[in-house]
């Protein structure tokens, strides 16, 4: 649970918005429980109603607005910018970024369509419809979107050798290089991914989100660079940290 069941906090679910209910976190949880900018439901309401919080460059006054993977949260009054990512345990992580990085976001292409009068469009994972995309962009590729203009700056092909973030399933939050894709007509295609320490794992195609060409990521990555440690490795790291503190 994102909100502790012990603390007596009233846990609001996300409103309807660009992300799915199960794949989003309401702004109230981000402001109150994660960033600790407010203590109560009413305080959070005052923060959002003061128009201090922007999501993807737009002021959001609904404190239950759903924020999801890759969303950029800006707080101009404090000069802080955050990107919503996943940690290696599949939990939402509010990753602090610099101002120049907050100008763009990466979006996964979910479908390609033709609108009225034959206008080609693409639909992204965060519910945007973009007209006249580059004809080379295909489904499962990733586009780099300029937040201010809503235009596509560049794109990453879904192909072996590119860096990808896993956004669902048991491996959610892991980062690695796509090694190959198994096609299963009539079922789910499986993608094999290898992380930076050499561990290989497999997941469904729909869970793979390319974030860079080759080994170079287009966004700053959280601490640990998306490498999941085994239970023993995690224990050793915690013990070493405790020994340092002592």
Secondary structure, 3 states (H helix, E strand, C coil): CCCCCCCCCCCCCCCCCCCCHHHEEEHHHHHHHHCCCCCCHHHHHHHHHCCCEEECCEECCCCCCEEECCCEEEECCCCEEEEEEECCCCCEEEEEECCCHHHEEEEEEEEEEECHHHCEEEEECCCCEEECCCCCCCCCCEEEEECCCCCEEEEECCCCCCEEEECCCCCCCCEEEEEEEECCCCCCCEEEEECCCCCEEEEEHHHEEEEEECCEECCCCCCCCCCCCCHHHHHHHHHHHHHHHC
